[in-house]
Amino acid sequence: MVGAPKMKRLRFLSIIAFRLLLSIVFVYAALAKLGEPLEFRGAVQSFQLNLRSFAGAIVYIVPSLELVLSLALWLKRYRFLAALHSAVLFLLFIVLVAISWFRGIDLTCGCFGGGGANSSYFLIIARNTGFFLMAVFLLMRQDRTGKH
């Protein structure tokens, strides 16, 4: 059995690793989307959610939110809210992809900018579920004052 100090260190390293991974994912995704806004807009529209009037705003809101979250995960004061918003964002992505899969929509994800090639629904959902679980782990390991 692993001792208490080793568990505490493992928990701390897990928190740092998950924060780092989520930050890298958010920055990479945001920069890719901002680099190809027209392609990302097409990817947003491929979900067929009647968001045409909001698609232009979504093209800039989502990557901006991703950049803010990537930074907020490291700022002590905002870690709890960043983890909460990250979990909600990944859950939203999971639900949107699952709905598209259920509706039989030929989806171009747009997760990392551009329209990209058509992706496997299962792999997109699995990847986002992993990110969601990391955010939940961070959320559960934070107190509302921002410790850890």
Secondary structure, DSSP 8 states (H G I E B T S, - for coil): ---HHHHHHHHHHHHHHHHHHHHHHHHHHHHHHHHSHHHHHHHHHTT-SS-HHHHHHHHHHHHHHHHHHHHHTTSGGGHHHHHHHHHHHHHHHHHHHHHHHHHT------TTSS--S---HHHHHHHHHHHHHHHHHHHHT--TT---
